[in-house]
Amino acid sequence: MAVERAARKDYARGVSSGRLGCTLVALIAVACALSGCGKGSSSSTSSSTASGAATAASSTSTSATSTSGAPRTWSIVALGDSVPRGTNCDCRPYPPLSADGLTASSGQIVTATNDSIAGYTTTNLLNQITSDSNAIEHLRRADAVEIEIGANDVAYSNTCGTSVDCYAPKLPTIEKNLAAIVSRVHELAAGHKVLVVLLDYWSVWLGGQYAAAKGEAYVTAAEKMTEEVNALIKSTAAKSGSAYVDLRAAFKGPNYNYDETHYLSSDGDHPNAAGHQQIAKATQNVIENALHI
C-alpha cells in the first residue's frame, strides 16, 4: 500500500504540471495569433508534455523502489515419511518448527507446507512428486525443500530379522530414488534457485532403550542399517549439491554414543516434542547458513 500511495502522489504532481503547461500554451497561442506564429509552437508544446510524463513515471518508479524494503516471504516444503509428518507425537512437527525458528531469527516471513506422508518409501515419494498436483505446485514455489526418506525401504521385518545382508538388496533402490527425487525437485523449481535439505536418521529402526530391549543383535543390526541408509543420504547430498542434516549427531552427539531415548515418543520409533525441537534446530541452522536468511 505504501508504494500505491507514493505512486498516486507523484501522479497528482504530474497532473498539476500539465495544467500549468496548458495555461502557458494558451498565453502563447494568443501571442502567436497577434504576431502570426506558425506550427513550431505546437511541436514545442508536444515535446514539453512528453518530457513531463517521463519525469512523472521516473518519479513514481523511484518512489516504488525506495518503499520496497518490506520483508519477503520464504517457502519451505517438507517431504518424507512419518518423522516429518509428526506421527505418534501430539506436537508441532519439525517442518513448521523450523519455519517458526527462521522467522524469529531473521525477521523474514517463513512458511512451511508439510507434504510428508506416514509410511512412505523412496518409491512412494518419487511417485508423489511426479503425479500429485498439490505437492507439485507447492514445490514449484519452494525456496527450500526438507526431505527425510529411506527408513521404510529397509523397515524391520520378521522375514529378515537382524540379518543385515537380507536388507542389503534394497539399498541400491534407495540410492537411485534419492537421486531422482532431488533431480525432480530441481526440475519443478526451474526458474529459481531452491535449496534441497536431506535429513538422515538417528536410527532407521527402534532407538535408545527401546532398541536395547530387543537385544544386542537387534541393536547391532539397527546401527549397521542406519549407517548404510545415512551414508546413501549423505552421498546423495554431496553429489547433488544439497544441504545435509546429521540427525544421528543431533540425537546421539558428535560421536554417536549418547542415549537418544529422551528424544523419542512412546513407540521408540518416532520423535517426541523435544525430538522435533532438536531436529528443527539442526535444520534451521543448515538453512540459515545456506540461504543467509
N, C-alpha and C positions, 0 to 999 in steps of 0.2 A: 504493500500500500504506500510506503514512503516513496518508492520510485514513481508510482502513478501520480501521486500528489506533486512531485517535482516536475514531472512532465507537463502536467496541467498548468503549473505556474509559468514555465517557460513558454508554453503555447500562448498564454494570455499576454505575455510580453511581446510576442511576435505580432499578435493582432494589433496591439497598441501602436507599434512601429508602423504597421501597414496603414493605419488610419492617418497618421501624421504624414505619411508619404502621399496619400490621396489628397490631402489639403494642399500640399506643396504643388502637386500636379495641377490641381485646379487653378492655383495662382499663376503657374507658368503658362497654362493654356490661355488664360485671359491676356497675359502679357504678349503671348505669341499672336493672338488674334489681333492685338493692337499693332504689333510690329511686323507681322507677316512671316512667322516662323514656319518651317517645313516639317517632314516626318522624323527628323533626327530626334526630336523631343520624345516621341513615343518609344523609340528604341532605348533611349537612356532610362526612361521610367521602367521598362520591362526588365532591364539589367539590374536595376536597383531593387526591384521586388524579388527576383530570383536570389539575389545575394542575401536579402533579409531572411528568406525562407531557409536557406542553407545555414545561416547563422543560428536560427532558432532550433533547427534539427540538431546542429552540433551541440548547442547548449543543453538540449534535452538528453542527448546521448551522454554527455559528460556528467550530468546530474544523476542519470540512472547508474552510471558506472560507480560514482562516488558513494551511492547508497546501497550497493550490492554486497556488502560485507556480512550479511546475515549468515548464521551457521548453516552448513549444508547437512543433508541427511545421508547417512551411510546405511547400506542394507546388508545384513548378514542372513544367509540361508543355511540351515543345518540339514544334513542328510545322514542317514545311517540306520542303526538298529535301536534296540530298546534302551541303550545307555543315553544317547541324546534325547530320546523320547521321554525319559524320566520314569520308566517302569518301576513299580514297587517302591516308589517314593512319593509320598503326598507332599510334594515340594515343587518349587520352581526349578526346572532343569537347567543345565549349564548353558544352552544356547541363548535364551533370554537373559540369563545372569551375566554372560559375557558382554552382551549388548548394554545392559544396565551399567556395568563397570566402565565400559568405554565412554558412555555418555557422561558419567560422573567425572571421569578423569580428564576428558578432553573439552567438555563444554559443547561438543558437537551433538547432533541428534543421531543415535544409532538404534536401528530397529532389528528385530530378529524374526524370521519366519522358520518355524520348525516343521520340516517335511520328512523327518525321520519316522520310521515305522518299525515297531517291535517285531522281532523275528526275522528281519531282513538279512539276506546273504548278499554277497557282492553281485551275484547274478540278478537278484531281485532289484537291487538299487540301479543297476545298469538299465534294466527294463523300465524302471520308473522314470528315469530322466530321458528316456527315449520316447515314451508313449504317454506319460501323464501330463496333460496340457497345463494344469495348475503349477506343478513343480517346474516345468519348462519355462513358464512365464516368470516365475519367481527368480529362476537362475539367470534369465536374460537381464534382470535389473540388479543383480547382486554385485556388491563390491568385494565381499568376502564370502567364501563357502566353507563351512566346517563339516568335515566328513569323518565319521568313525564307523568302520565297517570291516568285517572279516571274521569275527569271533564265531558267528553262527555257521560259517562254512566248515569249521572244524569242531562243532559242538560235541561235547562228550556223549558217547553212545555206549550202550551195553555190548554192542557188537564188537567195537574196537577196545573198549575198556581203557586201560592205561598203556596200551601198545602204541607208542608214538609212530612207528612205521606204518601202522594201519591208517593213520590220518594223513600221512605224507603225500599220497597221490592227489590230495585236494589242494595242495599249496600252489601248484602252477596255475590253477584256475583263479585263485585269489590274486596272484601277481598279474595275470593277463587282464582280469576285470578291473583291478585298481587303475591300471594304466589307461584303460578305455574310459573309465569314469572321469578321471581327471581331464582327459582329452575332450570328452563330451561337454564338460563344464566350460572349458575354454571356447569350444565351438559355439555354445549357446550365448556366451558373453562377447561374441565377436563385435568389435566396435568400441569396446572399452576394456580397460585392464581389470582383471579380477584376481584376488588373492585366494588360492586354494590352500586350506589348512587341513592337513591329515593328522588325526589323533590316533594313537595306538591304545593298548590296554595294559592295565596293571596285572590282569590275568584273563585269559580267554575262557577259563572255567571258573569254578568257585575260588575265592581268595581268602587270605588270612586264616583265622581259626576254623572257618567253615571248610576250607581245603584240608587243613591239618586233621580234622575229624574223620576224613576219608582215608587216612593212612599215608605212609611215606611214599608208596608207589604212586598214589594219586598226586601228591604234591610235586614229585619229581617230573611226572608226565605233564602236569599243568604248567610248570615252569618252562619245560622244553617247548611245548606247543606255543606258549606265549612268546618265547624268544623267536620262534620261527615266523609267526604271523607279524610280530612287531618289526622284524628285520625286513620283511616284504614291504610294509608300510613306509618304513624309513627310507628304503631303497627307492621306492616309487616317488617319494617326496624329493629326493636328491636328483633323480633323473628328470623329473618334470618341472623342477624349479619351484616346487610347492613348499609351503612352510610345514614344519613338523612339531608336534607337541608330544613330549615323552611323558605319558601318564604313569608309566611304571615308576619313574623318578618322582613324579608329583605325589604318588601314593606311598611309595616304599623307600624314598630317599635316593640320593645320588648313587649309592652303591647297591640299591635294590634289596636291602637287608632289614628294612623296618616292617613291622606287622601292620598291615593296612586295614585290619578289622574295623577300626573306629570310623572308617570312611564308607563302610558297606551297610546296606539295608539288611533286613531280617532274613532275606533269602541267600545272603552271602554271594550273590551274583551281580547285584546292581548297586550303584552308589546311593547313599543316603543324602540328606540335605547337606551335611558337611562335605561329603564327597563331591557333590555337584558344585559347591562353592570352590573347592580346590581345583576342579577341572576348569571352571570358569576363569579363575585367577591365572592359571597357566596359559590358557588360550588367549585371554585378554592381553597378556604380556607379549605374546608372539604377534598378535595382530597390530598392537601399538607400534612395535619395532619395525614391522614390515610396511605398514601404511602411513606411519608417522601421524596418526590421528591425535 
